[in-house]
């Protein structure tokens, strides 16, 4: 999910807290589990697990975006569109373990790719360190670009 005109909206704790609250509220209405997430100033990457036979990413994102927009200001552009989010987002249905691991690694590596940190464990607004605690990743993972995400671009 990318911000409107790549504005660096999520660069402080207050803005990130608004986003987190929008996620929590939507998870109460339409359950899902956040498998991976990283919040960067101008975009967000998430990997969600939805309930079985539920493929409705769009409604969830729409409600999250609406909640954030309402709390952060409801400015409009000349087309009467909000100025917090870009119009569209990229969606991919994970089909198997490999298909899960590649976006997972991409999400965690993304703050390094954009130059915000030297390794994923240093990113403040990321789920990466939970996976370090579970033994899925090493604390030093991602200091160099992982081969399986080289050339990926999901933004």
PyMOL commands that set and color helices and strands:
alter all, ss='L'
color gray80, all
select helices_A, chain A and resi 4-6+13-29+57-72+97-113+120-122+128-133+147-149
alter helices_A, ss='H'
color red, helices_A
select strands_A, chain A and resi 32-40+43-50
alter strands_A, ss='S'
color yellow, strands_A
deselect
rebuild
show_as cartoon
